[in-house]
Amino acid sequence: MQFKDVALILAGHGSTKNAESSRFTRETAHRIRERGIFGEVRSAFWKEQPSYADAIQGLGAKKVVVVPWFLANGYFTTKILQREFVDTLDVECRVTAPIGMRSEILSHFQKRAERLLAAKSWKPNQVSLLVASHGTPLHAGSRVAAVDLAEQLAKDGYRTARAVFLEEDPKIADWRVLIQEGPVVVLPHFLAGGLHGSEDVPELLGISGAGEGWYESEKGEVGYGEPLGRPEEVEEMIIELAVAKASK
């Protein structure tokens, strides 16, 4: 399986405040490049270098497939990436669904929750669960992926399971208002290494770290899951998204 006439671009957000934000995107691009499936493999970012504009310079491929390094089909994936790639390139460019829309994301969340429960020898019905996501008033679709995940996780038997957000209601900061007692498992709906999952959400929860594990906060016990996005978790998903789009 080779697509030597196709350039693959992993399009992430990046951050000017967190140097780790783009590391896994770059590592994943390198891993896929080494496999020789596509003619070119590049990573690009909104807030870091190389920029989206940089990534499309000097491409030798006849086709470009852009895989959004995002978890929700929101403002960036439907507006910004369309504008930056599809509407400006002279070659054929296709944007896939973001990696967060893949069905495998649910199983990755379930495994994180299971590890946290096993550490305490608890069952799902003894804890509540929150999916902590970004959300934005700029695009209604931004919250959909997190809400859907919470609804699916609720079927695993938690006392309650719901989505909470940085920029929409219900807010992450109000977590103890929403769940007034008992331990809470929080699964960050952010890609690994980023500012929100590693700094902002733990601060709002009142916990002392961002690694996967249990923490004592002033408002009760919190089990915090590992953010998504390790290369070994997403590499195959990205290739499948790109191959499906390139084959059309």
TARARA-V217758 format. One record per residue. N is the residue number from 1. PHI is phi as a letter, one per 30 degrees, with the letter a starting at -180 (999 if undefined). NEAR is the number of other C-alpha atoms within 12 Angstrom. Layout:
N	PHI	NEAR
N	PHI	NEAR
This chain:
1	999	14
2	b	19
3	b	27
4	d	22
5	c	24
6	c	32
7	c	42
8	c	46
9	c	48
10	c	50
11	c	48
12	c	43
13	c	37
14	i	35
15	a	22
16	d	16
17	c	18
18	b	21
19	d	18
20	d	23
21	e	34
22	c	38
23	e	29
24	d	30
25	d	43
26	d	32
27	d	24
28	d	34
29	e	38
30	d	24
31	d	25
32	d	33
33	e	27
34	d	16
35	d	20
36	i	21
37	d	27
38	c	32
39	d	27
40	b	33
41	b	40
42	b	39
43	c	40
44	a	36
45	b	36
46	d	29
47	c	21
48	b	27
49	c	24
50	d	24
51	d	26
52	e	32
53	d	26
54	d	20
55	d	31
56	c	36
57	d	21
58	i	15
59	d	26
60	c	20
61	d	26
62	d	24
63	b	33
64	b	40
65	c	47
66	c	47
67	c	49
68	d	46
69	d	50
70	b	43
71	c	43
72	b	35
73	d	32
74	c	31
75	d	26
76	d	33
77	d	36
78	c	25
79	c	20
80	d	25
81	d	39
82	d	26
83	d	19
84	d	28
85	c	37
86	d	26
87	d	16
88	c	18
89	d	26
90	d	18
91	c	22
92	d	24
93	b	32
94	b	35
95	c	39
96	d	39
97	d	34
98	d	35
99	d	40
100	d	40
101	c	32
102	d	29
103	d	21
104	d	23
105	e	34
106	e	31
107	d	19
108	d	28
109	d	38
110	d	32
111	d	23
112	d	31
113	d	43
114	d	31
115	d	25
116	d	33
117	d	31
118	d	16
119	d	17
120	c	21
121	h	13
122	c	22
123	c	22
124	e	29
125	d	22
126	c	20
127	b	33
128	c	38
129	b	48
130	b	46
131	c	49
132	c	49
133	b	43
134	d	41
135	i	35
136	a	24
137	d	16
138	d	17
139	a	21
140	d	21
141	d	24
142	d	34
143	d	37
144	d	29
145	d	37
146	d	38
147	d	30
148	d	27
149	d	38
150	d	36
151	d	22
152	d	26
153	d	36
154	e	27
155	d	19
156	d	26
157	j	22
158	d	29
159	e	24
160	a	30
161	b	34
162	a	37
163	c	41
164	b	41
165	b	38
166	d	32
167	c	23
168	b	24
169	d	22
170	d	26
171	d	27
172	e	36
173	d	26
174	c	23
175	e	38
176	d	28
177	d	15
178	d	22
179	b	29
180	d	17
181	a	19
182	i	25
183	d	34
184	b	42
185	c	49
186	c	51
187	c	52
188	d	47
189	c	47
190	b	41
191	d	41
192	e	37
193	i	32
194	d	37
195	d	27
196	d	33
197	d	39
198	c	35
199	b	26
200	d	29
201	d	40
202	e	36
203	d	22
204	d	29
205	d	41
206	i	26
207	c	27
208	c	24
209	a	25
210	b	32
211	d	26
212	d	31
213	l	30
214	c	31
215	b	28
216	c	20
217	c	22
218	d	14
219	c	22
220	k	24
221	d	29
222	b	41
223	c	42
224	c	43
225	d	40
226	d	37
227	d	39
228	d	37
229	j	38
230	d	28
231	e	27
232	d	19
233	d	26
234	c	37
235	e	30
236	d	23
237	d	30
238	d	41
239	d	39
240	d	25
241	d	32
242	d	37
243	d	30
244	d	20
245	d	25
246	d	32
247	d	19
248	d	13
